[in-house]
Amino acid sequence: MWTDKQRGIRVSQEELLCKNACGYYGNPAWQGFCSKCWREKSRTSGTPRQDTRMTGDGSPVTFTKFEEKKNAEKGRRINTVRRLFWGTPSPPPKGPEPSESFAAVLKAYQNLEPGDFTGFLKLLKSPASRRLQSRCTTFLDTMETNHDLPVQKQSDLVQDFYQSFAEYFSRGGTSGFHEAQITQLMEHLEKLMMTRLHKWVFCHDSCDDEQKDLALQRRIRSLNWVTPEMLAVPFPNKKTSASGDPFLPAITAIIEMDAKRAPQDKLACVSKCSQHIFEALSTSNSEPANADDFLSGLIYVVLKANPPRLHSNMQYVIRFGLPHSLMAGESGYYFTNLSCAVAFIEKLDGPALNLTPEEFEGYMQRRYTPGVGSRRQQVASDTQQLLDELKGRQERLDQGVDALKVELHQWVQAVHSQFEEVTTQFSLVQQELSSQAENSQDVSSLSDEVSLQENSEDHSMVTAQGVVQE
């Protein structure tokens, strides 16, 4: 299930979903169920049993009306929440209960922008919302007064209050609230209520969260020798590592979770951490990051950060967070993976890291120091890489010199051939010029003879004409 030598920690999608096959995300803290199925299972886990103790007359005591008692207890708890929320043992009538002014406030609630918690508080403090504000204040005061109740009882009361608040805005469908709008109002309500109740219910005395926090911190501290290579986490190459650990923003985000009070703010830190992990993986791996890479990276981040009070923070979100935030969506997926990461760390052994039991025990007892070994290996690897790079540069330089010599030799040969060709052409031109010069001399001498002959003939003719005239 957990390990794969090729890539990352392997957890299938089916293992993340609820064991009840409802389609929502499960959680190791709920034995693989989602929050809804887990609560139903917890409330119905007390199946009818027959008590073997004897009564005064010797007959065994039996719980023949167990279902009636269970339903009566559930009804009393619901009526208690309704009394705190509505101010009366029964819910208000289903007719048009809000006044015209309060109907306008309801419309204002509908127009709230997503995440506008300040606007929600202003509306809640308005005169028309006085009754709603009074019910919230009454519930807060009652919870603070009864802060010594067991934490599971407090969780049930808060979850029932959430449900009553949701029914208040969605009953009858007359208010026109969509599911997304009710979810938005529920998130505002959760932030308001749990910011006030945080100091009363977080790490409660009735549970062993503090001891489990210390045990988990000791466990993570004892595993500080685990390297990214052991977890098959895709880590950046040497060039990108110069800028620092790419998972540092994710480590910072998971540590910030302890400083938040509202469960949704803690979940936002988990989501932010997960998104930073995906960003780091995208820069560290040539292939797209998958679910196995993400879980491996999340385990590495938890081991590296060792977040304070991690168990208490996760239990706080489980007990007092809105169910839809944990059952579906990105926040539910990320929180389920965080729970899987913590469960993996608690059960971590040698085979999960591709180590023999002897090697794992040696690391745990500090007989081996993978940090020093890895640093030496890193230095040796860097040195070898530098030598390989210098060798490659020298080979490329030698190849360049050889190529330059060949080009120079070819150039010299080309120059010689061109010189010889020019010399040959020059000789031919000289010969042609010489022959042309000789031809021109012959022509000029011939022309001179012709001209002399013509002149002599003219002179003879002139002489003959003179004799005739005489």
C-alpha positions as CSV (number, residue, x, y, z in Angstrom):
1,M,0.0,0.0,0.0
2,W,2.5,2.5,1.1
3,T,5.7,2.2,-0.8
4,D,6.8,2.1,-4.5
5,K,10.4,2.1,-5.4
6,Q,9.6,3.9,-8.7
7,R,7.6,6.9,-7.6
8,G,6.4,8.1,-4.2
9,I,4.2,6.8,-1.5
10,R,1.3,5.0,-3.1
11,V,-2.2,5.4,-1.8
12,S,-5.1,4.6,-4.1
13,Q,-8.1,6.9,-4.5
14,E,-10.3,4.2,-3.1
15,E,-8.3,4.2,0.1
16,L,-9.0,7.9,0.6
17,L,-12.8,7.5,0.3
18,C,-15.2,6.6,3.0
19,K,-15.4,2.8,3.8
20,N,-19.2,3.2,3.7
21,A,-19.0,3.9,0.0
22,C,-20.9,7.2,0.4
23,G,-18.5,9.0,-2.0
24,Y,-17.0,11.4,0.5
25,Y,-13.5,11.4,1.8
26,G,-12.7,9.2,4.8
27,N,-10.1,9.7,7.5
28,P,-7.8,7.5,9.5
29,A,-9.0,9.3,12.6
30,W,-12.6,8.0,11.9
31,Q,-11.3,4.5,11.0
32,G,-11.7,5.2,7.3
33,F,-15.2,6.7,7.5
34,C,-16.3,10.2,6.6
35,S,-17.4,12.5,9.3
36,K,-21.1,11.9,8.6
37,C,-20.9,8.1,8.6
38,W,-18.6,8.2,11.6
39,R,-21.0,10.2,13.7
40,E,-23.9,7.9,12.7
41,K,-21.8,4.9,13.5
42,S,-20.8,6.4,16.8
43,R,-24.3,7.2,17.7
44,T,-25.6,3.7,16.8
45,S,-22.6,1.8,18.1
46,G,-24.4,1.1,21.4
47,T,-26.4,-1.8,20.0
48,P,-28.9,-3.5,22.3
49,R,-27.0,-5.7,24.7
50,Q,-28.3,-8.0,27.4
51,D,-26.9,-7.3,30.9
52,T,-26.0,-10.4,32.8
53,R,-26.3,-8.7,36.2
54,M,-29.1,-10.1,38.4
55,T,-31.9,-8.0,40.0
56,G,-33.0,-8.4,43.5
57,D,-35.4,-11.2,42.7
58,G,-32.8,-13.2,40.8
59,S,-34.1,-12.4,37.3
60,P,-31.6,-10.9,34.7
61,V,-31.9,-7.3,33.8
62,T,-32.6,-6.8,30.1
63,F,-32.8,-3.6,28.0
64,T,-35.9,-4.3,26.0
65,K,-36.5,-0.6,25.4
66,F,-33.0,0.3,24.4
67,E,-34.1,2.0,21.2
68,E,-36.7,4.1,23.1
69,K,-34.0,5.2,25.5
70,K,-31.6,6.0,22.8
71,N,-34.2,8.1,20.9
72,A,-35.2,9.9,24.0
73,E,-31.6,10.8,24.8
74,K,-31.1,12.0,21.2
75,G,-34.4,14.0,21.5
76,R,-33.3,15.6,24.7
77,R,-30.0,16.7,23.2
78,I,-31.7,18.2,20.1
79,N,-34.2,20.0,22.3
80,T,-31.3,21.4,24.4
81,V,-29.7,22.9,21.3
82,R,-33.0,24.2,20.0
83,R,-33.7,25.8,23.4
84,L,-30.3,27.5,23.3
85,F,-30.7,28.6,19.7
86,W,-34.4,29.5,19.5
87,G,-35.0,30.4,23.1
88,T,-37.9,28.0,23.4
89,P,-38.1,24.2,23.8
90,S,-39.7,23.9,20.3
91,P,-38.7,25.4,17.0
92,P,-40.5,28.5,15.8
93,P,-43.6,28.1,13.5
94,K,-43.0,27.4,9.9
95,G,-45.1,30.3,8.7
96,P,-43.7,33.7,7.6
97,E,-41.9,34.2,10.9
98,P,-39.5,37.0,9.9
99,S,-40.8,40.5,9.9
100,E,-40.4,42.8,6.9
101,S,-37.3,44.4,8.3
102,F,-35.8,41.0,9.0
103,A,-36.8,39.8,5.5
104,A,-34.7,42.7,4.2
105,V,-31.8,41.5,6.4
106,L,-32.2,38.0,5.0
107,K,-31.9,39.6,1.5
108,A,-28.7,41.4,2.7
109,Y,-27.3,38.0,3.9
110,Q,-28.0,36.7,0.4
111,N,-26.0,39.6,-1.1
112,L,-22.9,38.9,1.0
113,E,-19.7,38.6,-1.1
114,P,-17.8,35.3,-0.6
115,G,-15.4,35.6,2.2
116,D,-16.9,38.9,3.5
117,F,-16.7,38.0,7.2
118,T,-16.7,41.7,8.2
119,G,-20.0,42.2,6.3
120,F,-21.5,39.2,8.1
121,L,-20.6,40.6,11.5
122,K,-22.2,44.0,10.6
123,L,-25.4,42.3,9.5
124,L,-25.4,40.1,12.6
125,K,-25.1,43.3,14.8
126,S,-27.9,45.1,12.9
127,P,-31.2,45.7,14.9
128,A,-33.2,43.4,12.6
129,S,-30.8,40.5,13.4
130,R,-31.0,41.1,17.2
131,R,-32.9,37.8,17.8
132,L,-30.4,35.8,15.7
133,Q,-27.5,37.6,17.5
134,S,-29.1,36.8,20.9
135,R,-29.3,33.1,20.1
136,C,-25.7,33.0,19.1
137,T,-24.6,34.9,22.2
138,T,-26.7,32.6,24.4
139,F,-25.1,29.5,22.9
140,L,-21.6,30.9,23.3
141,D,-22.2,31.9,26.9
142,T,-23.7,28.4,27.6
143,M,-20.7,26.7,26.0
144,E,-18.3,28.8,28.0
145,T,-20.1,28.2,31.2
146,N,-20.2,24.4,30.6
147,H,-16.6,24.2,29.3
148,D,-15.9,21.3,31.6
149,L,-18.2,19.0,29.5
150,P,-16.4,16.2,27.7
151,V,-14.9,17.3,24.4
152,Q,-17.0,14.9,22.4
153,K,-20.2,16.3,24.0
154,Q,-19.0,19.8,23.2
155,S,-18.4,18.6,19.6
156,D,-21.9,17.2,19.3
157,L,-23.5,20.4,20.6
158,V,-21.5,22.6,18.2
159,Q,-22.4,20.4,15.2
160,D,-26.0,20.4,16.2
161,F,-25.9,24.1,16.5
162,Y,-24.5,24.3,13.0
163,Q,-27.3,22.1,11.8
164,S,-29.9,24.3,13.5
165,F,-28.4,27.4,12.0
166,A,-28.5,25.9,8.5
167,E,-32.2,24.8,9.0
168,Y,-33.0,28.3,10.2
169,F,-32.0,29.8,6.8
170,S,-33.2,26.9,4.6
171,R,-36.5,25.8,6.3
172,G,-39.5,25.8,3.9
173,G,-37.5,27.2,1.1
174,T,-39.3,30.6,1.5
175,S,-36.1,32.5,2.1
176,G,-34.7,31.7,-1.3
177,F,-31.2,30.7,0.0
178,H,-29.2,28.5,-2.3
179,E,-27.0,25.7,-1.0
180,A,-23.8,27.7,-1.8
181,Q,-25.2,30.7,0.1
182,I,-26.0,28.6,3.1
183,T,-22.6,27.1,3.0
184,Q,-21.1,30.6,2.9
185,L,-23.1,31.6,6.0
186,M,-22.1,28.5,7.8
187,E,-18.5,29.3,7.2
188,H,-19.0,32.7,8.7
189,L,-20.8,31.2,11.6
190,E,-18.1,28.7,12.2
191,K,-15.4,31.3,12.2
192,L,-17.4,33.5,14.6
193,M,-18.2,30.7,17.1
194,M,-14.9,28.8,17.1
195,T,-12.8,32.0,17.4
196,R,-14.7,32.6,20.7
197,L,-14.7,29.0,21.8
198,H,-11.1,28.1,20.8
199,K,-9.6,28.6,24.3
200,W,-12.3,26.5,25.9
201,V,-12.4,23.4,23.6
202,F,-8.9,23.3,22.0
203,C,-6.8,20.5,23.5
204,H,-9.4,19.9,26.2
205,D,-8.6,18.4,29.5
206,S,-11.1,15.6,29.0
207,C,-9.0,14.1,26.2
208,D,-5.4,13.0,25.8
209,D,-4.5,15.3,22.9
210,E,-1.6,16.9,24.7
211,Q,0.1,13.6,25.4
212,K,-0.5,12.5,21.8
213,D,1.0,15.8,20.6
214,L,4.2,15.1,22.6
215,A,4.4,11.5,21.4
216,L,4.0,12.6,17.7
217,Q,6.6,15.3,18.1
218,R,9.0,12.8,19.6
219,R,8.3,10.4,16.8
220,I,8.9,13.0,14.1
221,R,12.0,14.2,15.9
222,S,13.4,10.7,15.9
223,L,12.9,10.5,12.1
224,N,14.8,13.7,11.3
225,W,17.3,11.5,9.4
226,V,14.8,10.6,6.7
227,T,15.9,12.1,3.4
228,P,13.8,13.0,0.3
229,E,15.5,10.2,-1.6
230,M,14.2,7.6,1.0
231,L,10.7,8.9,0.5
232,A,11.1,9.0,-3.3
233,V,10.3,12.7,-3.3
234,P,11.3,14.4,-6.7
235,F,13.9,16.9,-5.6
236,P,15.2,19.7,-7.8
237,N,18.5,19.5,-9.7
238,K,21.7,21.2,-8.7
239,K,20.9,24.4,-10.5
240,T,17.5,25.0,-8.8
241,S,18.8,23.9,-5.4
242,A,21.0,26.9,-5.2
243,S,18.0,29.0,-4.3
244,G,17.1,26.9,-1.3
245,D,14.7,24.2,-0.3
246,P,11.7,24.5,-2.7
247,F,9.4,23.0,0.0
248,L,10.2,25.9,2.5
249,P,6.9,27.8,1.7
250,A,4.9,24.6,2.4
251,I,6.8,24.0,5.6
252,T,6.0,27.6,6.7
253,A,2.3,27.2,5.8
254,I,1.9,24.0,7.9
255,I,3.6,25.6,10.9
256,E,1.2,28.6,10.7
257,M,-1.8,26.3,11.2
258,D,-1.3,26.3,15.0
259,A,-1.6,30.1,15.1
260,K,-5.2,30.0,13.6
261,R,-8.3,29.6,15.7
262,A,-11.1,28.9,13.3
263,P,-11.1,25.4,11.8
264,Q,-11.6,26.7,8.3
265,D,-8.5,28.9,8.8
266,K,-6.5,25.9,9.8
267,L,-7.8,24.0,6.8
268,A,-6.7,27.0,4.6
269,C,-3.2,26.5,5.9
270,V,-3.3,22.9,5.0
271,S,-4.6,23.8,1.5
272,K,-1.9,26.5,1.1
273,C,0.8,24.0,2.2
274,S,-0.5,21.4,-0.3
275,Q,-0.5,23.9,-3.2
276,H,3.1,24.9,-2.4
277,I,4.0,21.2,-2.5
278,F,2.5,20.9,-6.0
279,E,4.4,24.0,-7.1
280,A,7.7,22.6,-5.7
281,L,7.0,19.2,-7.4
282,S,6.3,20.9,-10.7
283,T,9.7,22.6,-10.6
284,S,11.5,19.5,-9.4
285,N,10.2,16.9,-11.9
286,S,10.0,16.8,-15.6
287,E,6.8,14.9,-15.4
288,P,3.5,16.3,-14.0
289,A,3.1,15.6,-10.3
290,N,0.7,12.9,-9.3
291,A,-1.1,11.9,-6.1
292,D,1.8,9.6,-5.0
293,D,4.4,12.4,-5.5
294,F,2.1,14.7,-3.5
295,L,1.7,12.4,-0.5
296,S,5.5,11.7,-0.5
297,G,6.1,15.5,-0.5
298,L,3.6,16.0,2.2
299,I,5.2,13.4,4.4
300,Y,8.6,15.1,3.8
301,V,7.2,18.5,4.7
302,V,5.6,17.2,8.0
303,L,8.9,15.5,9.0
304,K,10.8,18.6,8.1
305,A,8.5,21.1,9.9
306,N,7.4,19.0,12.9
307,P,4.4,21.3,13.3
308,P,3.5,22.2,16.9
309,R,0.4,20.5,18.4
310,L,-0.3,18.8,15.1
311,H,-2.6,16.1,16.6
312,S,-4.6,18.7,18.6
313,N,-5.0,20.9,15.5
314,M,-6.3,18.0,13.4
315,Q,-8.6,16.8,16.1
316,Y,-9.9,20.3,16.6
317,V,-10.8,20.5,12.9
318,I,-12.4,17.1,13.0
319,R,-14.5,17.9,16.0
320,F,-15.6,21.5,15.4
321,G,-15.1,22.1,11.6
322,L,-18.0,22.1,9.2
323,P,-18.6,18.6,7.8
324,H,-18.7,19.6,4.2
325,S,-15.2,21.1,4.5
326,L,-13.8,17.6,5.4
327,M,-16.0,15.4,3.3
328,A,-15.5,16.9,-0.2
329,G,-13.6,19.5,-2.2
330,E,-9.9,20.4,-2.2
331,S,-9.8,21.0,1.6
332,G,-11.3,17.6,2.3
333,Y,-8.8,15.9,-0.1
334,Y,-5.8,17.8,1.3
335,F,-6.8,17.1,5.0
336,T,-7.4,13.4,4.2
337,N,-3.9,13.2,2.8
338,L,-2.5,15.0,5.8
339,S,-4.2,12.4,8.0
340,C,-2.7,9.6,5.9
341,A,0.7,11.3,6.1
342,V,0.5,11.3,9.9
343,A,-0.7,7.7,10.0
344,F,2.3,6.8,7.8
345,I,4.8,8.5,10.0
346,E,3.4,6.8,13.1
347,K,3.8,3.4,11.5
348,L,7.0,4.1,9.5
349,D,9.4,1.2,9.3
350,G,12.3,0.0,7.2
351,P,10.4,-1.5,4.3
352,A,8.5,1.7,3.8
353,L,11.8,3.5,3.1
354,N,13.3,0.6,1.1
355,L,15.6,-0.2,4.1
356,T,16.3,-3.4,5.9
357,P,15.1,-3.7,9.5
358,E,18.8,-3.6,10.6
359,E,19.5,-0.4,8.6
360,F,16.3,1.2,10.0
361,E,17.2,0.4,13.5
362,G,20.7,1.7,13.0
363,Y,19.4,5.0,11.8
364,M,16.9,5.2,14.7
365,Q,19.7,4.6,17.2
366,R,22.0,7.1,15.5
367,R,24.6,4.5,14.5
368,Y,24.2,5.7,10.9
369,T,24.2,9.3,9.9
370,P,22.6,9.7,6.5
371,G,23.0,13.4,6.7
372,V,26.8,13.2,6.8
373,G,26.9,10.4,4.2
374,S,24.5,12.2,1.9
375,R,26.6,15.4,2.2
376,R,29.8,13.5,1.4
377,Q,28.0,11.7,-1.5
378,Q,26.7,15.1,-2.6
379,V,30.2,16.6,-2.6
380,A,31.6,13.6,-4.4
381,S,28.7,13.8,-6.9
382,D,29.3,17.5,-7.4
383,T,33.0,17.0,-7.9
384,Q,32.5,14.1,-10.3
385,Q,29.9,16.3,-12.2
386,L,32.4,19.1,-12.4
387,L,35.2,16.8,-13.6
388,D,32.8,15.4,-16.2
389,E,31.9,18.9,-17.3
390,L,35.5,19.9,-17.6
391,K,36.3,16.8,-19.5
392,G,33.5,17.4,-21.9
393,R,34.6,21.0,-22.4
394,Q,38.2,19.8,-23.1
395,E,36.9,17.3,-25.6
396,R,34.9,19.9,-27.3
397,L,37.9,22.2,-27.3
398,D,40.1,19.5,-28.9
399,Q,37.4,18.8,-31.5
400,G,37.2,22.5,-32.2
401,V,41.0,22.8,-32.7
402,D,41.1,19.8,-35.0
403,A,38.2,21.2,-37.0
404,L,40.0,24.6,-37.2
405,K,43.2,22.9,-38.4
406,V,41.3,21.1,-41.2
407,E,39.6,24.3,-42.2
408,L,42.9,26.2,-42.2
409,H,44.6,23.5,-44.4
410,Q,41.6,23.5,-46.8
411,W,41.9,27.3,-46.9
412,V,45.6,27.2,-47.7
413,Q,45.0,24.7,-50.5
414,A,42.2,26.8,-51.8
415,V,44.5,29.9,-51.8
416,H,47.3,28.0,-53.6
417,S,44.9,26.7,-56.3
418,Q,43.4,30.1,-56.8
419,F,47.0,31.6,-57.0
420,E,48.0,29.0,-59.6
421,E,44.8,29.6,-61.5
422,V,45.4,33.4,-61.5
423,T,49.0,32.9,-62.6
424,T,47.9,30.7,-65.5
425,Q,45.3,33.1,-66.6
426,F,47.9,36.0,-66.3
427,S,50.3,34.1,-68.6
428,L,47.6,33.5,-71.1
429,V,46.6,37.1,-71.0
430,Q,50.3,38.1,-71.5
431,Q,50.6,35.8,-74.5
432,E,47.5,37.1,-76.0
433,L,48.6,40.7,-75.5
434,S,52.0,39.9,-77.1
435,S,50.4,38.3,-80.1
436,Q,48.0,41.3,-80.4
437,A,51.0,43.6,-80.2
438,E,52.8,41.7,-83.0
439,N,49.7,41.7,-85.1
440,S,49.3,45.4,-84.7
441,Q,52.9,46.1,-85.7
442,D,52.5,44.0,-88.9
443,V,49.3,45.9,-89.7
444,S,50.9,49.3,-89.2
445,S,53.9,48.4,-91.4
446,L,51.6,47.2,-94.1
447,S,49.6,50.3,-93.9
448,D,52.8,52.4,-94.2
449,E,53.8,50.5,-97.4
450,V,50.3,51.0,-98.8
451,S,50.4,54.7,-98.1
452,L,53.9,55.1,-99.6
453,Q,52.8,53.3,-102.7
454,E,49.7,55.5,-103.0
455,N,51.8,58.6,-102.5
456,S,54.2,57.5,-105.3
457,E,51.4,56.8,-107.6
458,D,49.9,60.3,-106.9
459,H,53.2,61.9,-107.6
460,S,53.6,60.1,-110.9
461,M,50.2,61.1,-112.0
462,V,50.9,64.8,-111.1
463,T,54.2,64.6,-113.1
464,A,52.5,63.1,-116.1
465,Q,49.8,65.8,-116.1
466,G,52.4,68.5,-116.0
467,V,54.3,67.1,-119.0
468,V,51.1,66.8,-120.9
469,Q,50.3,70.5,-120.2
470,E,53.6,71.6,-121.3
